[in-house]
Amino acid sequence: MKIASVLAVAALLLPGTAYAQTSPVVMAALGDSISAGFNACGWYVSCASRSWSTGDDAEVNSHYLRLRELVPAVAGHNVNLAVPGSTSADLAGQARAAVAKGAAYVTILIGAQDACVGSEKDMTPVDVFGRRVDEALAVLRPTGARVIVGSIPDLQRLWSVGKASMVARAFWTVGHICPSMLAEPSSTARKDRLRRERVRARVMAYNERLGESCLAYGPACRYDGGAVFSFPYTLKHVSAWDYFHPSGDGQRALAKVTFDAAFSGGALV
């Protein structure tokens, strides 16, 4: 990491004299099953050790491990508050839990479950999604917590890289996984093509709203600028337990692209 990036991380975690490197610095992960590491190490279980955010698995090289090298006071103070199945409706509650833990550095990755529903009509409206994100950030703002916001992955890309796999299609269908995008995965019918495009557009709208909310929070919030959404992942980045959640490789990729976007002069808000 470049010297400038190292200083950016230190400044982000140690604003003024609010925190000393000899005092504990707590980081927390907010979000859904992605940040919980679901299916990254076993059959339908959360695997926080492989979380891109707070995990301690060296192969993933999470935000926590990267920060620990730079700010030793973070060691042992990685709190994962992400819950599988969470939507934007759950984010404010998670934010309150982060405040209760004294979190100074918070990652947020939320929204996939707002789009991954039984049908298009059940997707969270964009204005409701945005309001919920704003409410969660309003909980964090008075504490001075530094926030990293990741974009939602491109769900249509998941369909694209997995549609040729009979195993992936079977998991999606039998497991009723993200029907709004993954129903009828082999279909090339116009109605299914248009449905996938509309779900993708909703995810893009959510991501735009995440960036706006982060900007409104102020300079202590950094959005990845769409780095996660744009990442060209393949099936190796997807768990073979369900062909939906990130594998260990996928979690490692998430850690890298979000950290690089936040601290390497990339897409910052």
For each residue, the residues with C-beta under 8 A, 3 or more apart:
1: 5 6 9 66 263 264
2: 5 6 264
3: 6 7
4: 7 8 265
5: 1 2 8 9 263 264 265
6: 1 2 3 9 10 70
7: 3 4 10 11
8: 4 5 11 12 263
9: 1 5 6 12 13 66 67 70 71 263
10: 6 7 13 14 70 71
11: 7 8 14 15
12: 8 9 15 105 146 220 222 263
13: 9 10 19 25 67 70 71 74 104 105 146
14: 10 11 18 19 20 21 25 71
15: 11 12 18 19 144 146 220
16:
17: 20
18: 14 15 104 144
19: 13 14 15 23 25 73 104
20: 14 17 23 73
21: 14 25 71 72 73
22: 73
23: 19 20 73
24: 73 76 77 102
25: 13 14 19 21 71 73 74 77 104 105
26: 74 77 79 101 102 103 104 105
27: 53 54 63 64 67 74 77 78 79 103 104 105 106 107
28: 54 78 79 80 81 97 98 101 103 105 106 107
29: 35 36 51 53 54 78 79 80 81 82 106 107 109
30: 35 81 82 91 94 95 98 106 107 108 109 110 136
31: 34 35 36 53 82 86 91 94 107 108 109 110
32: 35 36 82 83 84 85 86 87 109 110 112 113
33: 36 38 39 46 82 83 84 85 86 113 245
34: 31 38 52 82 109 112 153 245 246 254
35: 29 30 31 32 51 52 53 54 80 82 107 109
36: 29 31 32 33 46 47 48 51 80 82 83 84
37: 40 41 46 47 48 49 50 51 52 55 80 251
38: 33 34 44 45 46 47 84 245
39: 33 42 43 44 45 47 239 241 242 244 245 247
40: 37 47 50 51 239 245 246 247 248 250 251
41: 37 45 47 49 50 248
42: 39 45 47 241
43: 39 241
44: 38 39 241 242
45: 38 39 41 42
46: 33 36 37 38 84
47: 36 37 38 39 40 41 42 50 51
48: 36 37 51 54 55 80
49: 37 41 55 56 57
50: 37 40 41 47 55 57 59 60 248 251
51: 29 35 36 37 40 47 48 54 55 60 62 80 82 251
52: 34 35 37 55 60 62 63 109 246 251 252 254 255 258
53: 27 29 31 35 62 63 64 80 82 107 109 255
54: 27 28 29 35 48 51 62 63 64 78 79 80 107
55: 37 48 49 50 51 52 60 62 64 65 78 251 255
56: 49 62 64 65 78
57: 49 50 60 62 248
58: 61 65
59: 50 248 252
60: 50 51 52 55 57 65 248 251 252 255
61: 58 65 66 252 255 256
62: 51 52 53 54 55 56 57 65 66 251 255
63: 27 52 53 54 66 67 105 107 148 255 258 259
64: 27 53 54 55 56 67 68 74 78
65: 55 56 58 60 61 62 68 69
66: 1 9 61 62 63 69 70 255 259
67: 9 13 27 63 64 70 71 74 105
68: 64 65 71 72 74 75
69: 65 66
70: 6 9 10 13 66 67
71: 9 10 13 14 21 25 67 68 74
72: 21 68 75
73: 19 20 21 22 23 24 25 77
74: 13 25 26 27 64 67 68 71 77 78 105
75: 68 72
76: 24
77: 24 25 26 27 73 74
78: 27 28 29 54 55 56 64 74
79: 26 27 28 29 54 98 101 103
80: 28 29 35 36 37 48 51 53 54
81: 28 29 30 94 97 98 101
82: 29 30 31 32 33 34 35 36 51 53 86 94 109
83: 32 33 36 86 90 94
84: 32 33 36 38 46
85: 32 33 113
86: 31 32 33 82 83 89 90 91 94 110 113
87: 32 90 110 111 113 114 124
88: 91 110 111 114 124 128 129 132 133 136
89: 86 124 132
90: 83 86 87 93 94
91: 30 31 86 88 94 95 108 110 132 133 135 136
92: 95 96 132 135 136 139
93: 90 96 97
94: 30 31 81 82 83 86 90 91 97 98 136
95: 30 91 92 98 99 106 136 137 139 140
96: 92 93 99 100 139
97: 28 81 93 94 100 101
98: 28 30 79 81 94 95 101 103 106 140 145
99: 95 96 102 103 139 140 143 145
100: 96 97
101: 26 28 79 81 97 98
102: 24 26 99
103: 26 27 28 79 98 99 106 143 145
104: 13 18 19 25 26 27 143 144 145 146
105: 12 13 25 26 27 28 63 67 74 145 146 148
106: 27 28 29 30 95 98 103 140 145 146 147 148
107: 27 28 29 30 31 35 53 54 63 147 148 149 150 258
108: 30 31 91 133 136 147 148 149 150 210
109: 29 30 31 32 34 35 52 53 82 149 150 152 228 254
110: 30 31 32 86 87 88 91 113 114 133 152
111: 87 88 114 115 129 152 203 206 207 210
112: 32 34 115 116 152 153 155 203
113: 32 33 85 86 87 110 116 117
114: 87 88 110 111 117 123 124 129 206
115: 111 112 123 124 152 155 178 180 181 199 202 203 206
116: 112 113 155 177 178 179 180 181
117: 113 114 122 123 179 180
118: 122 179 180
119: 122 179 180
120: 123 180 195 198 199
121:
122: 117 118 119 180
123: 114 115 117 120 180 199 202
124: 87 88 89 114 115 128 129
125: 128 129
126: 129 130 202 205 206 209
127: 130 131
128: 88 124 125 131 132
129: 88 111 114 124 125 126 132 133 206 209
130: 126 127 133 134 209 212 213
131: 127 128 134 135
132: 88 89 91 92 128 129 135 136
133: 88 91 108 110 129 130 136 137 209 210 213
134: 130 131 137 138 213 216
135: 91 92 131 132 138 139
136: 30 88 91 92 94 95 108 132 133 139 140
137: 95 133 134 140 141 147 213 214 216 217 221
138: 134 135 141
139: 92 95 96 99 135 136 142
140: 95 98 99 106 136 137 143 145 147 217
141: 137 138 144 145 217 218
142: 139
143: 99 103 104 140
144: 15 18 104 141 220
145: 98 99 103 104 105 106 140 141 220
146: 12 13 15 104 105 106 220 221 222
147: 106 107 108 137 140 214 217 220 221 222
148: 63 105 106 107 108 221 222 224 258 262
149: 107 108 109 210 211 213 214 221 222 223 224
150: 107 108 109 224 227 228 254 258
151: 207 210 211 223 224 225 226 227 228 229 230
152: 109 110 111 112 115 155 203 206 207 210 228 229
153: 34 112 157 158 228 229 231 233
154: 157 158 200 203 229 230
155: 112 115 116 152 158 159 178 181 182 199 200 203
156: 159 160 181 196 197 199 200 203
157: 153 154 160 161 232 233
158: 153 154 155 161 162 178 181 182 238 244
159: 155 156 162 163 181 182 185 196
160: 156 157 163
161: 157 158 233 234 235 238
162: 158 159 165 168 169 172 185 235 238 243
163: 159 160 168 169 185 186
164:
165: 162 168 169 235 243
166: 169 170
167: 170 171 243
168: 162 163 165 171 172 185 235 238 243
169: 162 163 165 166 172 173 185 186
170: 166 167 173 174
171: 167 168 174 175 177 242 243 244
172: 162 168 169 175 177 178 182 183 185 243 244
173: 169 170 176 183 185
174: 170 171
175: 171 172 242 244
176: 173 179
177: 116 171 172 182 242 243 244
178: 115 116 155 158 172 181 182 244
179: 116 117 118 119 176 182 183
180: 115 116 117 118 119 120 122 123 183 195 199
181: 115 116 155 156 158 159 178 195 196 199 200
182: 155 158 159 172 177 178 179 185 244
183: 172 173 179 180 192 195
184: 187 189 192
185: 159 162 163 168 169 172 173 182
186: 163 169
187: 184 192
188: 192 193
189: 184 192 193
190: 193 194
191: 194 195
192: 183 184 187 188 189 195 196
193: 188 189 190 196 197
194: 190 191 197 198
195: 120 180 181 183 191 192 198 199
196: 156 159 181 192 193 199 200
197: 156 193 194 200 201
198: 120 194 195 201 202
199: 115 120 123 155 156 180 181 195 196 202 203
200: 154 155 156 181 196 197 203 204
201: 197 198 204 205
202: 115 123 126 198 199 205 206
203: 111 112 115 152 154 155 156 199 200 206 207 229
204: 200 201 207 208 229
205: 126 201 202 208 209
206: 111 114 115 126 129 152 202 203 209 210
207: 111 151 152 203 204 210 211 226 229
208: 204 205 211 212
209: 126 129 130 133 205 206 212 213
210: 108 111 133 149 151 152 206 207 213 214 223
211: 149 151 207 208 214 215 223 225 226 269
212: 130 208 209 215 216
213: 130 133 134 137 149 209 210 216 217
214: 137 147 149 210 211 217 221 222 223 269
215: 211 212 221 223 269
216: 134 137 212 213
217: 137 140 141 147 213 214 220 221
218: 141 221
219:
220: 12 15 144 145 146 147 217
221: 137 146 147 148 149 214 215 217 218 269
222: 12 146 147 148 149 214 261 262 268 269
223: 149 151 210 211 214 215 267 268 269
224: 148 149 150 151 227 228 257 258 261 262 266 267
225: 151 211 261 266 267 268 269
226: 151 207 211 229 230 267
227: 150 151 224 230 231 257 258 260 261 266 267
228: 109 150 151 152 153 224 231 254 257 258
229: 151 152 153 154 203 204 207 226
230: 151 154 226 227
231: 153 227 228 253 254 257
232: 157
233: 153 157 161 237 238 250 253
234: 161 237 238
235: 161 162 165 168 238 243
236: 247 249
237: 233 234 246 247 249 250 253
238: 158 161 162 168 233 234 235 243 244 245 246 247 250
239: 39 40 242 243 244 245 246 247 250
240: 243 247
241: 39 42 43 44 245
242: 39 44 171 175 177 239 245
243: 162 165 167 168 171 172 177 235 238 239 240
244: 39 158 171 172 175 177 178 182 238 239
245: 33 34 38 39 40 238 239 241 242 250
246: 34 40 52 237 238 239 249 250 251 253 254
247: 39 40 236 237 238 239 240 250 251
248: 40 41 50 57 59 60 251 252
249: 236 237 246 252 253
250: 40 233 237 238 239 245 246 247 253 254
251: 37 40 50 51 52 55 60 62 246 247 248 254 255
252: 52 59 60 61 248 249 255 256
253: 231 233 237 246 249 250 256 257
254: 34 52 109 150 228 231 246 250 251 257 258
255: 52 53 55 60 61 62 63 66 251 252 258 259
256: 61 252 253 259 260
257: 224 227 228 231 253 254 260 261
258: 52 63 107 148 150 224 227 228 254 255 261 262
259: 63 66 255 256 262 263 264
260: 227 256 257 263 264 266
261: 222 224 225 227 257 258 264 266 267 268
262: 148 222 224 258 259 266 268
263: 1 5 8 9 12 259 260
264: 1 2 5 259 260 261
265: 4 5 268
266: 224 225 227 260 261 262
267: 223 224 225 226 227 261
268: 222 223 225 261 262 265
269: 211 214 215 221 222 223 225
